[in-house]
């Protein structure tokens, strides 16, 4: 699934707000024709233009932008009464198998305890 990220660029003297590039990774670049006599349109570039981005990068590769990573030190420095929201995406690979193994062990223990007359 495509991810949207912001790549901040160095500020210039005349910039009202920090310039940035919209980065769309894990996505195939696409262009669409809007009419017979019009040129190809890139909907990602149109979006970038609308939100004020200097450009857009669309790639099927995964792009990691280190400036977008927060450490706990960054969070503590920014926690001056403002609200900080963090999103954690867990890796649940093998989770179902682990849970089912533990459930089977617990059921076996219950069956063994019942067989010995314990309740």
N, C-alpha and C positions, 0 to 999 in steps of 0.2 A: 504494500500500500504506500502511496506517495507520502512523503513528509515535506512540510513547509518549514523553512528555516530563514533566519535573517543573518546576513553577513554584513556587519557594520564596516563602513569605509572610513578612512581618515577624514576629519572635518576640514573644510576649507574656510577661509576668512569670511566669505559671503554666505555661508550656509545658515539658514534659519533653523534647521534641525539636522541632526546627524544623517549623512547620506548612507544608503544601504543598498544591497543587492538581494533580491528574492532568490532563494535557493530551493529548488524542488528536486529532491533526490528520490531514488527508488521508483522512478517514473519514466516511461518512454516519451521522448519528445513527440509532439503531435502538432500538425497544422491542419487547418480546415479551409475549404473554399467557400466564400460567402456569396459568390455570384459568378456568372460566366465572364464578365468583363472586369472583375476585380482581382487583385492579387491574393496570394496566400495570406492567411491570417494566423497568427500564433496567439491562442487564447491566454497562455501564461504571460506573454509579453504585454498583452492588453491589460491583464490584471496588474502587472508590475507598474505599468504607466499610470493606472488609476490610483494606486496606493502611494505613488511618488517614489518608487524604487528607481535607481539609476540603471538597472538592468535586471535580467533574470538568467539563471543557470538551471537548465533542466537536464538531468542525467539519469540513466538507469543504475548508476553506481551509488554506493552509500557514501555520503560526504559527512565527515565529522568536523564541526567547527569548534575548536577548543574554547573560543571566547563564549560560546553558549553553554558550556559546562560550568556548574556551580560547585564549589567546595563548601564545606561547613563554615570555613573562615569567611567566604564571601557572604554567606547567609547571615552570619553574626554581625558583620560589618554593615549590612543593609538593614538590619532589624532595628531601626531607630523609630519604632512606633508605626511603621508602615506594615502592610500586609504582604507576606511572602507566600506564594503558592508553589509547591513542588509537585511534579508528577513523576511517579515511579512506575516503570514498566517492568514487572517481575518476569523472570524467566521460569516458566512453569513446565519446562521439558521434564518429563518423567514423573510429574507430580501425581497424576492419576494412578500410575503403577505403584508408587510408593504408598499412597493412601490405601489402595486395595490390598497390598501386602500386609500392612499394619492391621487392617480390618480382619484379614484372614487369621493373623496371629492371635488377635483378641478373641475371635470366635473359637479358635482351637483351645485357648486357655479356659474359656467358659465351658466348653464341652468337657474338657479334662476335669475341671472342678466339679461339674455336675456328676460325672462318672465316679468321682471319689466321695460323693455324698455331701459336698460343700455347697452351700447356697448363700 
